[in-house]
């Protein structure tokens, strides 16, 4: 295809065309780096070593067609995708699912989502050739991206092959919007070539529209529809009752937060010692966000003089130790139901916070740090409803959590507010599934 024909077909300006070509050349050159990165990460998370060639658009099976393709980059998106996929299966019986991921945690979680006849593969690296081969091999009837995953070549390849591509449960915080706007010569065509965007909030919708996307609805956050595992809720509450003292948790912690938490914990112990108080009034529970960091976190607490008991070493109940360490996957409901108050990991350093919705659904009040931009609306709603409290740093967060724990009436009231907050925002998965199939029907009628 000549440049002029390409520009006309894709509605790109000359600058946008050459920007895409420059970007494509860069990601092509980075392929050896990606292979090395996957090799290194596979040493700690073996999933990264699986089917590596899929990331470059090469597949072992014969080409096929008719897939409903859902991309869920990592763990949180995969959990949301599972809720949406259940609704899609109910509305479109017999659909065959093509589920893609980019991370090992997403891949591991996705295993429970696929059924016989479905496929689970890696999303290709964003080169022109890999994305083209991916679409030609699977020929999906629709592509569904969750939350934030918009890649220039992937979107462009879908537009060229006339594959409807939707961004659902879409969010775009102010910082990400500013970054995308600065690179508008590259991001603009990507957003404009999406078939439709279904945003979590009105603020998200406005930002997407400013970048040129076609927003067709504000449907809320699918993650509110998740129901905590009942067996985990019951087990966690029973363990907390048996242990007999309040539990303060730091859940989904990220790099740097455990060290700050240890400093706050040591300061608390010192102050109690100076006041002539013996023993600890609370049990500490820490759950790192990424499983590959568990050993490092255990060493941090050990070096600070704290005994550690890991979840994977427990039998019928937690063993006594200064710190319980959550080192298992898929048990957040267990951990949230074990604790009286949880501090939200990812919010005390500049990571944007973690998903706080599951905590609310488990009836666990939260203390949040200043950095919740990845879940800004949910964080604001939780604080406004009384399900969460905001603090400026880890030290004040630790103090706030302790104070809350020692106010039983206020804590009981907050637990009820958590459940009400979670219930008030449900229903997005069904609305999103209906909207997707409506767009697909419109596209097939053209």
N, C-alpha and C positions, 0 to 999 in steps of 0.2 A: 504494500500500500504506500502511495506517495505521501510526503509530508502534508501537502495541501488537503488531500482526501482524508488523511488521519485527523487533521485539525477540524475539518468540517464534521466528520463523523462523531468525534468525541467532544466537540464544542470547547476546545482548548485554545487559548491564545498562544502566540508564539513563545512567550516567556514560560507559560505553563507547560508547553510541550517539552522545551529544552530542560526545564526543571525536573520533569518526570524522567527524561533520559539521563540526566546527571544522577538523580537518585537511584535509578535502575543500575547504572554502572557502579555506583558505590556499593550497593547491597550485593551485587555480583562479585565484586572484589573481596567482600567480607566473608564469602563462603568458607575459605580455609580456616578463618578465625572461628566461625561457628562450629565447624567440625571439631576443632581443638577444645572449644568450650564444652561441647556435648561429651567429649571423651573424659574431660576432667570431672564433670558433674556426675557422670555415670559411675564413678568410683564410689560415690556416697549415695546416689539415688539411681539404682540400676535401670529404672524406666528410661532415663535419658540415653541409654545405649541400645534401646529397642528400635528396630525398623528405622534406622537413621536415614536411609535413602528416601523414605517417604517425605522427609523435610525438604527434599530437593526435587520432588515431583515424580519419583520413580516408584512403581507399585508392582507387586508380584502377581496379582490376580488379573483376570481379563477385565476389560473396560465394561461399564454398565451404565444404567441410566435410571431416572425416576426417583432419585433420592431426595428426601427432605434433609437438607444439610444444616446442622446446628454447630456453631463454633463457640466453645466455652474455654477460654484461655487457661484458667487455673481452677483452684478448688472452689472458691466462692461462686464463680460463674457457673461451674458445673452443678453445684447444688441448686442454683436458680434454674439452670437449664432443665434439670430433672423435673421440677415442678411444671415448667412450661411444656415439656415433652409429654408428660402425663395428660395434660389438657389437649394437646394436639392429637394424641392417639385416640382420645375419647371422641373428638370431633371429626377425625379422619381415620377411621378404622382401616387397618391393613397397611398403613404407611410404613415405608422402610426408612430407617434413620441412618444418616451418615453423621457421626459425631467426631469433631476434631478438637484438639487441644494444642497448647504450646508448652505446658509444664508437666512435670512428673506428678505433682499432686492432683492436677486436673485429670490426667490419664488414669491414675489409681481410682479416683472417685467415679470416673465415667464407666468403669467396668460394670458397676451395678445398674447402670442406666440402659445399656444396650441389651437387646433381646435377640433370639435366633433370627437370622436374616438381616440384622443391622450390621453396620461397619463402624469401627473405631480406628481412626488414623490420625497422624500428626498433621497439623496445618502446615502447608509448605512455606519455606523461607520466601520472603516477598520479592522474588525476582520475576521478571516478565515470563521467563520460560517455565519456571516451577509452577506458578499460578495457572498458566495456560494449560500445562499438562494435567494438573489436578482437575480442572474443570472439564477438560476433554475426556479424562478417564472416567469420571463419575457422572457427568452431565446431570447435576441436581436440578430439580424443578424450582427450587427456591433456596436461597442462602439466608441464614439467620445468625447474625452476630450479636453477642450479648455485651451490653454496657459501654465499652469504650474501644473495642477492637476495630479500628478503621485503618487499613493499610493501602497505600496508593496503588501499587500494582495489582493487588487482589481485587480492589474495587474496579479498577480499569479493565481488568480481564473479564470480570463479570459483565460489565457494560458492553464490551466487545462481543461477548458470546450470548448476550441478551438473557443472562441469568438474573432474575429478580433478586436483589440483595437488600435485606432489611436490617436495621440496627434497632434492637429492642431492649427494654429495660435500660434505656440509654441515659447515661449521665455524663456531664461535662462541667467540672468545677471551674471556678474563675481562673485559677492558675493555668489549667490545661487549655482553657479558651484563649488566654493571652498567648500561650506558646503556639497554638494552632493558627491564631490570627497573624502572628509574626511570620509564620511560614505559609501564608495564605496562597502563594503561588504554587505550593505543593499540596497543601491540605484542602484548599478550596475545591478543586475538581473532584477530590476523593469524596468529600461530603456531598457535593452536588450530584454525583453519579449514584448515590444510594437511592434505591427505589422509594424507600420510606423510612422515617425514624419515628419510633414510639418512645417518648421520653418519660422519665420518672416524675419530673416536676415541671411546673411552668417556667421556672428559672432555667432549667436544663434546656427546655424547648426553645426558649428565646435565644440562648447561646448557639444552639445548632442552626437555627434559622439565620442568624447573623453570619454564619460560615457558609451559607448557601444550601443547607440541607432541606429536604422536603419533610417537614414534621406533620404527621397525620394523626397525632393523638398524644395526650398526656394521660397515662394509664396507671401510674403509681409504681411501686417497687415490688417485683415478684417475690423477693426474699421474705416479705411479710407473710406469705402463704405457707412457709415451711412450718411443719409441726414437729416439735421435739420428740425424740424417741421415748415412748412411755416407759420402757424398761430402764432406760438410763435415768429418767427423772426419778423414778421410784428408788432405784439403787442409790443415787446420789443423796437423796433426802434421808434414806435409811442410814447411810454411812455418817452423815452429819449428825443425826440424832444419837447414834451409838457413841460417837467420839466425845460428845458432851461439851464442846466449847465452840465459840464462833470461828468461822473460817473466812479469812480475808485472802482474796485471790488477785493475781496479776495474770490476765488471760490474753493469749495471742500476742505475747511480748516480742519486741523486735530488738535489733542490735542497739546496745547502749542503755536500754531501759532496765534490764536486770541489774546492771551495776548501780544505776541511780536508785533502784528499789532497795538493793542491799544497803546502800548508804543511809537511806531513810529508816530501814529496819534496825541498823546498828545504832543510829541516833536515838531511836525509840527505846531500845534495850538499855542504853546508857542512862537515859533520863529516868527510866523506871528503877534502875539500880541506885542512882543518886537519891531517889525519893524513898528508898528503903523497901521497894516492892520486890517480891520474889516471884519467879516464874513468868510465863507469858500468858496473857489473857486470850490470845487468838492463835489459831493454827494458820500457817502460811501455805498457800497453794500457788504454784507458778506453772503456766502452760505456754511454752514457746510457740510462736506462730509457725516456724519451719522445723520439721523433725530433724533435719541434718544439724541443727544447732544444739540439740539436747545435751550432748556430751560436754560441749563448751559451757553451757549454762550450769550444768552440774558441777563442773570444776570451779566456776565462779563462786558458788555458794560454799563449796568445800573449802576453798582458799580463805573465805571469810569466816570460817569456823562453824558453819552450820551443817548439821547432819541432814542427809537427803534420802528420801524414800521415793522410788520411781513407781509409777502406776503399773508398768509391765512386770514388776516384781511382787505385786500384791496377789494374794490368793483370795480368801473370803472377805477381806476387809483391808483398809489402809494400815500400814505398819507405822508405829510411832517414829517421828523424826521432826526436826525443826521445820523442815520444808518438804512438802509433797510436790513431786515433779511430774506433771502430766506429759508423758512421752508416748502416748498412743494417738492414733489417727481416728477421726470419726466419732469422738466421744465428747464433743463440746457440751452437749446437753447434760452429760454426767457431771462434768466439771462445774458448769453453772449452777446445777441443782445442789452441788455439795457446799457451795459457799454462800455466805450471808450477804456480802458485798464484793463486787469485782471491779478491779481497775482495768480500763480498756487499753490493751496493748496497741502500739502503733500510734497512739495519740499523745504520748509524752515526748517523743522525738518526731522529727519531720517526716513521718511516713504516711500521714493522712488519715490515720485511724483504721480500725478493722470493723467488720460488720457487727453492729450492736443489737441487731434485731433478734438474734437467737437468744441473747441474754434476757431480753424483755419477755420473749415467749416462755422462758423458763421461770419467770418471776424473780429475776435477779437484778437488783438495783445496781447501777453503774456509776463509777467516778471516771470522768473523761478529762484528759489533758487538753491543751490548747489546739492540737492539730487533728482535726476531724474533717478535713476538706474532701476526702473521698466519700464521706457519708454525711455531708453537711446538712441536708434536709432532715434526715432521720435523727441526727444528733440534736438539731434544734428542736424538733418535735418531742424527742425524749426528754430533753431538759425542761421544756415548757410544760409537759404533762406531769412532771415530778418523778419520772422513772430514772432520771440521771441527774448528776450534779457536775458542774464544770469547775475545773481548777486550773491554776497557771503552771504548775510544775509537779514533779514527782513527790517532793517533800510535802507540799500542801495536799496533794492527792492522798498520800498515806494517812496524814492526820485527819482529813475529811472522812475517809473510809472508816477509820477507827472510831471517830465520833459518832458516825451513823450507826455502826454496829452496837454501840453502847446506848442507843436510844431505841428501845424495842418497839414502842408505839409508832414512832416515825418510820422505822424500818418495815414494820408490818403494812403500814399505809402505802409505802413506796412499792412494796411487792405487788399489792393490788393494782397500783397505777401502771406497773410494768405490763401486767396481763391485759389491762384495758387498752393501753397504748398499742400493743401488738395486734389485738383484735380489730382495732379501729381502722387499720390500714390494709386489711386483707382484700383479696379479690382480683389482684392485678394479673395473675397467671391466666385465669379464664378469659379476661378481657383481651389480653395480648394474643392468646391463641386464636380467638375469634377474629381479631383484627388482621393477623397474619394470613389466615385463610381467605379473608375478604379481599385483601390485596392480591393474593395469588389468583383468585378467581377473576379479578379485573384484568390482570396481566394476561391470563390465558384466553380471555375473550377478545383481546386486541388482535 
